């Protein structure tokens, strides 16, 4: 995993629920991206279960999570968090 994505993932996993949603909203993630990130990181659902809920492939869920990590990392790197 890219170090930027890894640091964003770790930051999102250790933050509070309120700060989690503030962060992903400020990083311009869509509602669907926010929900997927919450279910994956906080509720610890698998890629397969998420793909069934959202009627897409597990690879698509992984792509969405990569995008979330990239957007959050840009906020971390820019000093906005």
C-alpha positions as semicolon CSV with decimal commas, in nm:
position;residue;x (nm);y (nm);z (nm)
1;X;0,000;0,000;0,000
2;X;0,123;0,348;-0,080
3;X;0,254;0,527;0,230
4;X;0,016;0,819;0,177
5;X;-0,283;0,591;0,159
6;X;-0,159;0,397;0,459
7;X;-0,125;0,710;0,673
8;X;-0,472;0,830;0,566
9;X;-0,621;0,490;0,649
10;X;-0,459;0,483;0,993
11;X;-0,574;0,839;1,067
12;X;-0,934;0,757;0,969
13;X;-0,933;0,436;1,173
14;X;-0,819;0,604;1,495
15;X;-1,036;0,916;1,475
16;X;-1,378;0,972;1,630
17;X;-1,697;0,916;1,433
18;X;-1,773;1,289;1,422
19;X;-1,423;1,382;1,306
20;X;-1,434;1,094;1,054
21;X;-1,741;1,236;0,883
22;X;-1,610;1,593;0,898
23;X;-1,287;1,483;0,734
24;X;-1,437;1,283;0,449
25;X;-1,693;1,556;0,385
26;X;-1,425;1,827;0,374
27;X;-1,219;1,615;0,135
28;X;-1,506;1,637;-0,118
29;X;-1,606;1,272;-0,099
30;X;-1,951;1,191;-0,229
31;X;-2,222;1,056;0,001
32;X;-2,166;0,707;-0,139
33;X;-1,791;0,731;-0,079
34;X;-1,852;0,849;0,278
35;X;-2,090;0,564;0,349
36;X;-1,859;0,301;0,200
37;X;-1,561;0,437;0,395
38;X;-1,760;0,437;0,718
39;X;-1,883;0,082;0,669
40;X;-1,538;-0,043;0,571
41;X;-1,325;0,132;0,832
42;X;-1,554;0,179;1,132
43;X;-1,800;-0,107;1,096
44;X;-1,526;-0,333;0,951
45;X;-1,735;-0,480;0,671
46;X;-1,562;-0,678;0,398
47;X;-1,522;-0,572;0,037
48;X;-1,751;-0,856;-0,071
49;X;-2,036;-0,760;0,164
50;X;-2,006;-0,397;0,056
51;X;-2,013;-0,497;-0,310
52;X;-2,334;-0,689;-0,247
53;X;-2,494;-0,392;-0,070
54;X;-2,396;-0,145;-0,342
55;X;-2,449;-0,382;-0,637
56;X;-2,099;-0,356;-0,778
57;X;-1,776;-0,553;-0,782
58;X;-1,533;-0,576;-0,490
59;X;-1,273;-0,414;-0,715
60;X;-1,499;-0,110;-0,753
61;X;-1,523;-0,082;-0,373
62;X;-1,142;-0,101;-0,351
63;X;-1,114;0,176;-0,611
64;X;-1,352;0,393;-0,409
65;X;-1,150;0,333;-0,092
66;X;-0,828;0,424;-0,275
67;X;-0,989;0,749;-0,384
68;X;-1,104;0,824;-0,028
69;X;-0,752;0,757;0,106
70;X;-0,598;0,979;-0,162
71;X;-0,835;1,267;-0,088
72;X;-0,784;1,243;0,287
73;X;-0,407;1,220;0,243
74;X;-0,410;1,540;0,039
75;X;-0,584;1,711;0,332
76;X;-0,329;1,571;0,578
77;X;-0,039;1,672;0,357
78;X;-0,186;2,019;0,305
79;X;-0,213;2,070;0,681
80;X;-0,590;2,099;0,681
81;X;-0,624;1,832;0,949
